[in-house]
Amino acid sequence: MKDLFWHLVGIATGLKILLIPAYHSTDFEVHRNWLAITHSLPLERWYVEATSEWTLDYPPFFAHFEWMLSQVAKYVDPRMLDVQNLNYESKGTVYFQRLSVIATDLVYVLGVRSCLGSLGLARDTQQHFAGSMLLLLNVGLLFVDHIHFQYNGFLFGILLLSIGALIRQRFLWSAFAFAVLLNFKHIFLYMAPAFGVYLLRFYCLEQANVVSTVAALVKLLAVGLTPFAVSFGPFWQQLPQVFSRLFPFKRGLTHAYWAPNFWALYNTADKMAASVLKVQDAGTSTTSGLVQEVRHSVLPAITPPVTFALTVLFMLPILVKLFRSPKNQSPLVFLRAVVLCGCSSFVFGWHVHEKAILMVLIPLCLLTLVNREDARYAYILGIAGYFSLFPLLFDADLYIPRYSLYMSYVAMLYGQLYRIFPNFRGFHALEWLYMLGFLAIPLYEHLLSFLLHLDKRLPFLPLLLTSVYSALGVLYFFGAYYLYALGFSWGKVTPPGASSSSTSAVKRKRKTK
């Protein structure tokens, strides 16, 4: 088939342009305020300024990125760059910020192209076309970046460039790109263990002798630490203040809308236990941003060290697997390690936002292309993960767009499974039952709640159902996929290596065409 990559880029861009007038969240004002801070104030005030509640809390490279955007913004509407001009939304401001997201998505396009090439996918193959569709038309990025409003596309582009370089064994370039990414958005720190273990094992320890190993380690550290020096160097005297912005542990265990993870189920169990046992509320919110200790009413209180320990603990098995994997299987195991490290942080992390599920879903798209069992798990998580983003698009005008985009994407993904893997055997009965269960949530939200007069009595219930039901799917994926990735069977799942599960297998398929 023809290489339709750039056709898909055009379609995706057109769709993003159509979404410009759509609802946007408070994150729109967040980024407008950051434009104003970086443009109007000296550098030493960037991480101190607090006129708006939306203070600058991303690493310095992102702050400089906002400064660069502001150099263009001043020609569009200089009033958007006034720090005192809170909640300013002129038409020019809206179009400028929306178009800046679309323009910077070029980095994402380049990252997708790089990764698909690194997997050995010829541009005229079904796998390449499927990967292009799943990544370029990713419904999660459409929801979060082009409706809700954020700049995740170009950040995932840098991540994909780093992954692509690593698979091609351009180790120093990969390390440099990932270090740059961390200085744009530090949430990607959760993927750092996978990169660190791979680079240590297959770059440093693969050298011929001890001297070469030490030299490789020194080069790796120099390349990896240079972006941090450039980024944080100008803020050397303000580092405690900067870090207090980047790591606000005084926030609650969960966000206002519970991300679909372990803590959503934990909070729900605590509320149910308190109700059954008639225990008085603990008096502090699990979602609070105030400076206070987070308490549960019945279950033990959870602190940041507990979430950190659980996250690290659940990362260790796949990291050990990665370190011990043979070199010809290492790219595949590395991709799985990236997914599972990201998922560990999502499931057990402190104050996780629902948007962080993209850290799992985006790299998982790559695994969808090379192994049918990875693809099967990716579909299950996609059903739950993308659905869990619906609360971001709560405006009634977005009901039709969000459902139509979601259904179109999951249908496209399902169709591609059978095109890439003609012998794809589908899903287990309970998996089908779970996925079909998502139909009940909008049925209740938009019909039954009104018929049963529960819309006023239990207005929070649709959000709770979305969070908890999605969390069940996320935890099922996490447990089942983890066992699969470690090489244990789960039901009828084929262990790694028993099917075409490596990038080399993909390359062999390409050569036989």
C-alpha positions as CSV (number, residue, x, y, z in Angstrom):
1,M,0.0,0.0,0.0
2,K,1.1,3.6,-0.5
3,D,2.8,5.6,2.2
4,L,-0.1,7.7,3.6
5,F,1.7,9.1,6.6
6,W,1.6,12.8,5.4
7,H,-2.0,12.4,4.4
8,L,-2.8,11.3,7.9
9,V,-0.8,14.3,9.3
10,G,-3.0,16.6,7.1
11,I,-6.2,14.9,8.3
12,A,-5.1,15.2,11.9
13,T,-4.2,18.8,11.5
14,G,-7.6,19.6,9.9
15,L,-9.4,17.9,12.7
16,K,-7.4,20.0,15.3
17,I,-8.2,23.2,13.5
18,L,-11.9,22.3,13.6
19,L,-11.7,21.9,17.4
20,I,-10.2,25.5,17.9
21,P,-13.6,27.0,18.9
22,A,-14.4,24.2,21.3
23,Y,-14.5,24.5,25.1
24,H,-11.2,24.9,26.9
25,S,-10.4,24.3,30.6
26,T,-8.7,26.4,33.2
27,D,-5.4,25.0,31.8
28,F,-5.9,27.6,29.0
29,E,-5.6,30.4,31.6
30,V,-2.7,28.5,33.3
31,H,-0.6,28.7,30.1
32,R,-1.7,32.3,29.3
33,N,-0.5,33.3,32.8
34,W,2.8,31.5,32.2
35,L,3.2,33.5,28.9
36,A,2.6,36.6,30.9
37,I,5.0,35.7,33.7
38,T,7.9,34.7,31.4
39,H,7.4,37.7,29.2
40,S,6.8,40.5,31.7
41,L,9.0,39.5,34.7
42,P,12.7,39.0,35.1
43,L,13.9,35.4,35.3
44,E,14.5,35.4,39.0
45,R,10.7,36.2,39.5
46,W,9.4,33.3,37.4
47,Y,9.1,30.8,40.2
48,V,8.1,33.3,42.9
49,E,5.3,35.2,41.1
50,A,1.9,34.3,42.7
51,T,-0.6,37.0,41.5
52,S,-2.6,34.2,39.9
53,E,-3.3,30.9,41.7
54,W,-1.9,29.2,38.5
55,T,1.7,29.6,39.4
56,L,4.6,28.3,37.2
57,D,5.2,24.7,38.2
58,Y,6.9,23.1,35.2
59,P,10.7,22.8,34.8
60,P,12.8,25.7,33.3
61,F,12.9,24.4,29.7
62,F,9.1,24.7,29.6
63,A,9.3,28.1,31.1
64,H,11.7,29.2,28.3
65,F,9.3,27.5,25.8
66,E,6.6,29.8,27.1
67,W,8.9,32.8,26.8
68,M,9.6,31.9,23.2
69,L,5.9,31.7,22.5
70,S,5.4,35.1,24.2
71,Q,7.8,36.7,21.7
72,V,5.2,35.9,19.0
73,A,2.2,36.5,21.2
74,K,3.1,40.1,21.7
75,Y,2.3,40.8,18.1
76,V,-1.1,39.1,18.3
77,D,-2.5,40.7,21.4
78,P,0.0,42.2,24.0
79,R,-2.8,42.3,26.6
80,M,-2.6,38.6,27.0
81,L,1.0,39.1,28.4
82,D,-0.1,41.3,31.3
83,V,0.3,39.4,34.6
84,Q,-2.5,41.4,36.2
85,N,-4.9,40.6,33.3
86,L,-6.3,37.4,34.8
87,N,-8.7,35.2,32.9
88,Y,-8.1,37.1,29.7
89,E,-9.6,35.4,26.6
90,S,-9.7,37.6,23.5
91,K,-10.3,35.9,20.2
92,G,-6.7,36.5,19.2
93,T,-5.5,34.9,22.4
94,V,-7.7,31.8,21.9
95,Y,-6.5,31.4,18.3
96,F,-2.9,32.0,19.2
97,Q,-2.8,29.5,22.0
98,R,-4.7,26.8,20.0
99,L,-2.5,27.2,17.0
100,S,0.6,27.1,19.1
101,V,-0.4,23.6,20.2
102,I,-1.0,22.5,16.7
103,A,2.3,24.0,15.4
104,T,4.4,22.4,18.1
105,D,2.8,19.0,17.3
106,L,5.3,18.9,14.4
107,V,7.7,17.5,17.0
108,Y,5.2,14.8,17.7
109,V,4.9,14.0,14.0
110,L,8.7,13.7,13.7
111,G,8.7,11.4,16.8
112,V,6.1,9.1,15.4
113,R,8.0,8.9,12.1
114,S,11.2,8.1,13.9
115,C,9.7,5.4,16.1
116,L,7.9,3.6,13.3
117,G,11.1,3.6,11.3
118,S,13.1,2.3,14.3
119,L,10.7,-0.7,14.6
120,G,11.7,-1.7,11.1
121,L,8.3,-1.0,9.6
122,A,8.4,-0.3,5.9
123,R,6.4,2.7,5.0
124,D,4.1,0.8,2.6
125,T,3.1,-1.9,5.2
126,Q,-0.1,-2.3,7.1
127,Q,1.8,-2.0,10.4
128,H,3.2,1.4,9.4
129,F,-0.2,2.7,8.4
130,A,-1.8,1.4,11.5
131,G,0.8,2.9,13.7
132,S,0.5,6.2,11.9
133,M,-3.3,6.2,12.5
134,L,-3.1,5.2,16.1
135,L,-0.5,7.8,17.0
136,L,-1.3,10.7,14.7
137,L,-5.1,10.5,15.3
138,N,-4.7,9.6,19.0
139,V,-8.0,10.4,20.6
140,G,-6.4,11.0,24.0
141,L,-4.2,13.8,22.7
142,L,-7.2,15.2,20.8
143,F,-9.1,15.3,24.1
144,V,-6.4,16.6,26.3
145,D,-4.4,19.0,24.0
146,H,-6.9,20.2,21.4
147,I,-10.1,20.5,23.5
148,H,-9.1,20.6,27.2
149,F,-5.9,22.4,26.3
150,Q,-2.4,21.4,27.1
151,Y,1.0,20.9,25.3
152,N,1.5,17.2,25.6
153,G,2.0,16.5,21.9
154,F,5.4,17.9,21.4
155,L,6.5,16.4,24.8
156,F,5.5,12.9,23.6
157,G,7.3,13.8,20.4
158,I,10.5,14.2,22.3
159,L,9.8,10.9,24.1
160,L,9.3,9.1,20.9
161,L,12.4,10.6,19.4
162,S,14.3,9.3,22.4
163,I,12.8,5.8,22.1
164,G,13.5,5.7,18.4
165,A,17.1,6.7,18.9
166,L,17.5,4.0,21.7
167,I,16.1,1.2,19.5
168,R,18.5,2.3,16.7
169,Q,21.3,2.1,19.4
170,R,22.1,5.8,19.2
171,F,22.4,5.7,22.9
172,L,23.9,9.2,23.6
173,W,21.3,10.9,21.4
174,S,18.6,9.0,23.2
175,A,19.9,10.0,26.6
176,F,20.2,13.6,25.6
177,A,16.7,13.7,24.2
178,F,15.2,12.1,27.3
179,A,17.2,14.5,29.6
180,V,15.8,17.4,27.6
181,L,12.3,16.0,28.0
182,L,12.7,15.8,31.8
183,N,13.6,19.5,31.8
184,F,10.3,20.3,30.0
185,K,8.0,18.1,32.1
186,H,9.3,16.2,35.1
187,I,6.4,13.7,35.2
188,F,8.4,11.7,32.7
189,L,10.8,10.9,35.6
190,Y,8.7,7.8,36.2
191,M,10.0,6.4,32.9
192,A,13.7,7.2,33.7
193,P,14.4,3.8,35.4
194,A,13.6,2.0,32.2
195,F,16.0,4.3,30.2
196,G,18.6,4.1,32.9
197,V,18.7,0.4,33.2
198,Y,18.7,-0.1,29.4
199,L,21.6,2.4,28.9
200,L,23.6,1.0,31.7
201,R,23.2,-2.6,30.6
202,F,23.4,-2.3,26.8
203,Y,25.6,0.7,26.4
204,C,28.0,0.9,29.3
205,L,28.3,-2.8,30.3
206,E,28.5,-4.0,26.7
207,Q,31.9,-2.3,26.3
208,A,35.0,-4.5,25.7
209,N,36.9,-3.7,28.9
210,V,36.7,-1.8,32.2
211,V,38.3,1.3,30.8
212,S,35.8,1.5,27.9
213,T,33.0,0.9,30.3
214,V,34.1,3.8,32.6
215,A,34.5,6.0,29.5
216,A,31.0,5.1,28.3
217,L,29.6,5.9,31.7
218,V,31.3,9.2,31.9
219,K,30.1,10.2,28.4
220,L,26.5,9.1,29.3
221,L,26.6,11.1,32.5
222,A,28.0,14.2,30.7
223,V,25.3,14.0,28.0
224,G,22.5,13.3,30.5
225,L,23.5,16.0,33.0
226,T,24.2,18.8,30.5
227,P,20.6,19.7,29.9
228,F,20.0,19.9,33.7
229,A,22.9,22.3,34.1
230,V,21.7,24.5,31.3
231,S,18.1,24.3,32.6
232,F,18.6,24.8,36.3
233,G,21.9,26.7,36.3
234,P,20.3,30.2,36.0
235,F,18.1,29.3,39.0
236,W,20.9,28.0,41.2
237,Q,20.2,30.4,44.1
238,Q,16.5,29.6,43.9
239,L,16.6,25.8,43.7
240,P,14.6,25.2,46.9
241,Q,11.8,27.5,45.7
242,V,11.8,25.9,42.2
243,F,11.7,22.4,43.6
244,S,8.8,23.3,45.9
245,R,6.9,24.3,42.8
246,L,7.8,21.2,40.9
247,F,7.1,18.7,43.7
248,P,4.1,20.0,45.7
249,F,3.6,17.1,48.1
250,K,1.3,19.2,50.2
251,R,-1.4,18.4,47.8
252,G,-3.8,15.6,48.5
253,L,-3.5,11.9,47.6
254,T,-5.8,12.2,44.7
255,H,-7.0,14.9,42.3
256,A,-10.5,16.4,42.6
257,Y,-11.6,13.9,40.0
258,W,-10.1,10.6,41.1
259,A,-7.7,9.2,38.4
260,P,-8.7,5.6,37.7
261,N,-6.0,4.0,39.7
262,F,-5.6,2.0,42.9
263,W,-6.3,5.0,45.1
264,A,-9.7,5.6,43.5
265,L,-10.7,2.1,44.7
266,Y,-9.0,2.7,48.1
267,N,-10.9,6.0,48.6
268,T,-14.1,4.3,47.5
269,A,-13.6,1.4,49.9
270,D,-12.9,3.9,52.7
271,K,-16.1,5.9,52.0
272,M,-18.1,2.7,51.9
273,A,-16.6,1.3,55.1
274,A,-17.2,4.6,56.9
275,S,-20.9,4.6,55.7
276,V,-21.4,1.0,56.8
277,L,-19.7,1.4,60.2
278,K,-21.2,4.9,60.7
279,V,-17.8,6.4,61.3
280,Q,-17.6,10.2,61.3
281,D,-15.7,11.8,58.5
282,A,-12.0,12.3,59.2
283,G,-12.3,16.0,58.5
284,T,-9.6,16.3,55.8
285,S,-10.0,15.8,52.1
286,T,-8.1,13.2,50.1
287,T,-8.1,15.7,47.2
288,S,-7.1,18.9,49.1
289,G,-4.4,21.2,47.9
290,L,-4.1,22.8,51.3
291,V,-1.2,22.2,53.7
292,Q,-2.6,19.4,55.9
293,E,-2.2,15.7,56.5
294,V,-4.5,13.6,54.4
295,R,-6.6,11.2,56.4
296,H,-9.1,8.4,55.6
297,S,-12.0,7.6,57.9
298,V,-11.4,3.9,58.3
299,L,-8.5,2.7,56.2
300,P,-4.9,3.8,57.1
301,A,-3.8,7.2,56.0
302,I,-1.6,7.3,52.9
303,T,1.5,9.5,52.8
304,P,3.8,10.4,49.8
305,P,6.6,8.0,51.0
306,V,4.1,5.1,50.9
307,T,3.1,5.9,47.3
308,F,6.7,6.3,46.3
309,A,7.7,3.0,47.9
310,L,4.8,1.2,46.1
311,T,5.7,2.7,42.8
312,V,9.4,1.7,43.0
313,L,8.5,-1.8,44.3
314,F,6.2,-2.5,41.3
315,M,8.8,-1.2,38.9
316,L,11.5,-3.5,40.0
317,P,10.4,-6.8,38.4
318,I,10.3,-5.5,34.9
319,L,13.6,-3.6,35.4
320,V,15.3,-6.8,36.5
321,K,13.7,-8.5,33.4
322,L,15.1,-5.7,31.2
323,F,18.6,-6.0,32.7
324,R,18.7,-9.7,32.2
325,S,17.1,-9.8,28.7
326,P,19.1,-11.0,25.7
327,K,20.2,-8.2,23.4
328,N,18.1,-9.3,20.5
329,Q,14.9,-9.1,22.7
330,S,16.0,-6.0,24.6
331,P,14.1,-3.4,22.5
332,L,10.8,-5.2,23.0
333,V,11.4,-5.6,26.7
334,F,12.5,-2.0,26.9
335,L,9.2,-0.8,25.4
336,R,7.3,-3.0,27.9
337,A,9.4,-1.6,30.7
338,V,8.6,2.0,29.7
339,V,4.8,1.1,29.6
340,L,4.9,-0.7,33.0
341,C,7.1,1.9,34.7
342,G,4.6,4.6,33.5
343,C,1.7,2.4,34.6
344,S,3.2,1.8,38.1
345,S,3.4,5.5,38.7
346,F,-0.1,6.0,37.4
347,V,-1.6,3.2,39.6
348,F,0.3,4.1,42.8
349,G,1.5,7.7,42.4
350,W,0.7,10.7,44.6
351,H,-1.8,13.2,43.4
352,V,-2.1,11.6,39.9
353,H,-4.1,13.4,37.2
354,E,-6.3,11.4,34.9
355,K,-4.4,12.8,32.0
356,A,-1.3,10.9,33.0
357,I,-2.8,7.7,31.5
358,L,-1.4,9.0,28.2
359,M,2.1,8.1,29.5
360,V,1.0,4.5,29.3
361,L,-1.3,4.6,26.2
362,I,1.1,6.4,23.8
363,P,4.1,4.1,24.1
364,L,1.7,1.1,24.2
365,C,0.6,2.1,20.6
366,L,4.1,1.0,19.5
367,L,3.7,-2.4,21.1
368,T,0.3,-2.8,19.4
369,L,2.2,-3.1,16.1
370,V,4.6,-5.9,16.8
371,N,2.8,-8.5,18.9
372,R,-0.9,-9.6,19.0
373,E,-1.0,-10.1,22.8
374,D,0.4,-6.7,23.4
375,A,-2.2,-5.4,21.0
376,R,-5.0,-7.2,22.9
377,Y,-4.0,-5.7,26.2
378,A,-3.5,-2.3,24.6
379,Y,-7.1,-2.4,23.4
380,I,-8.5,-3.2,26.8
381,L,-6.6,-0.4,28.4
382,G,-7.5,1.9,25.6
383,I,-11.2,1.3,26.2
384,A,-10.8,2.2,29.9
385,G,-8.1,4.8,29.6
386,Y,-9.6,7.0,26.9
387,F,-13.1,6.7,28.5
388,S,-11.6,7.9,31.8
389,L,-10.8,11.3,30.1
390,F,-14.4,12.1,29.6
391,P,-14.8,14.2,32.8
392,L,-12.3,16.6,31.2
393,L,-14.9,17.3,28.5
394,F,-17.9,17.9,30.8
395,D,-19.5,20.7,28.7
396,A,-22.8,19.6,27.2
397,D,-21.8,20.8,23.8
398,L,-19.0,18.3,23.9
399,Y,-21.1,15.2,24.4
400,I,-21.5,14.4,20.7
401,P,-17.8,15.1,19.8
402,R,-16.4,13.1,22.7
403,Y,-18.5,10.0,22.1
404,S,-18.1,10.1,18.3
405,L,-14.3,10.6,18.5
406,Y,-14.0,7.9,21.1
407,M,-16.1,5.4,19.3
408,S,-14.4,6.1,16.0
409,Y,-11.0,5.6,17.5
410,V,-11.7,2.4,19.4
411,A,-13.5,1.0,16.2
412,M,-10.4,1.9,14.2
413,L,-8.1,0.3,16.7
414,Y,-10.2,-2.9,16.7
415,G,-10.2,-3.0,12.9
416,Q,-6.5,-2.6,12.8
417,L,-5.9,-5.6,15.2
418,Y,-7.4,-8.0,12.6
419,R,-5.5,-6.3,9.7
420,I,-2.2,-6.5,11.4
421,F,-2.8,-9.9,12.9
422,P,-5.2,-12.0,10.8
423,N,-5.0,-14.8,13.3
424,F,-6.0,-12.4,16.2
425,R,-8.3,-14.5,18.4
426,G,-10.2,-11.8,20.2
427,F,-10.9,-11.4,23.9
428,H,-12.0,-13.6,26.8
429,A,-15.7,-13.5,27.7
430,L,-15.1,-11.5,30.9
431,E,-13.0,-9.0,29.0
432,W,-15.8,-8.5,26.5
433,L,-18.3,-8.1,29.4
434,Y,-16.2,-5.5,31.1
435,M,-15.7,-3.5,27.9
436,L,-19.4,-3.5,27.0
437,G,-20.1,-2.4,30.6
438,F,-18.9,1.1,29.6
439,L,-22.1,1.5,27.7
440,A,-24.0,1.6,31.0
441,I,-22.3,4.7,32.3
442,P,-23.5,7.2,29.7
443,L,-26.9,5.4,29.7
444,Y,-27.1,6.2,33.4
445,E,-25.6,9.7,33.2
446,H,-27.8,11.0,30.3
447,L,-31.0,9.0,30.9
448,L,-31.5,6.9,34.0
449,S,-30.3,9.5,36.4
450,F,-33.1,11.8,35.3
451,L,-35.8,9.1,35.1
452,L,-34.9,8.0,38.6
453,H,-34.6,11.6,39.9
454,L,-31.0,10.9,41.0
455,D,-29.4,13.7,39.1
456,K,-29.9,16.1,42.0
457,R,-29.6,13.6,44.9
458,L,-26.4,12.0,43.6
459,P,-24.8,14.5,41.2
460,F,-21.3,13.0,41.8
461,L,-22.3,9.5,40.8
462,P,-21.4,9.6,37.1
463,L,-17.9,10.8,38.0
464,L,-17.5,8.1,40.6
465,L,-18.7,5.4,38.2
466,T,-16.3,6.6,35.5
467,S,-13.4,6.7,37.9
468,V,-14.0,3.4,39.7
469,Y,-15.1,1.3,36.7
470,S,-12.2,2.6,34.6
471,A,-9.9,1.8,37.5
472,L,-10.9,-1.8,37.4
473,G,-9.8,-2.0,33.8
474,V,-6.5,-0.2,34.5
475,L,-5.7,-2.5,37.4
476,Y,-6.7,-5.6,35.3
477,F,-4.4,-4.4,32.5
478,F,-1.6,-3.7,35.0
479,G,-1.7,-7.1,36.7
480,A,-2.3,-9.2,33.6
481,Y,0.0,-7.4,31.3
482,Y,2.8,-7.4,33.9
483,L,2.6,-11.2,34.3
484,Y,2.6,-11.5,30.5
485,A,5.6,-9.2,30.2
486,L,7.5,-11.2,32.8
487,G,6.9,-14.4,30.9
488,F,4.1,-16.0,32.9
489,S,1.0,-17.3,31.2
490,W,-2.4,-15.7,32.0
491,G,-5.3,-17.6,30.8
492,K,-4.6,-18.4,27.1
493,V,-2.0,-15.7,26.7
494,T,1.1,-16.7,24.8
495,P,4.3,-15.9,26.7
496,P,6.8,-13.6,25.1
497,G,8.9,-15.3,22.5
498,A,6.2,-17.8,21.5
499,S,4.8,-15.5,18.8
500,S,6.2,-12.7,16.6
501,S,7.1,-10.6,19.5
502,S,10.2,-8.8,18.7
503,T,11.2,-6.0,16.4
504,S,13.4,-8.4,14.5
505,A,10.4,-10.4,13.7
506,V,8.8,-7.4,12.3
507,K,11.8,-6.7,10.1
508,R,11.8,-10.3,8.9
509,K,8.1,-9.9,7.8
510,R,9.0,-6.8,5.9
511,K,11.8,-8.5,4.0
512,T,9.6,-11.4,2.9
513,K,7.0,-9.0,1.3
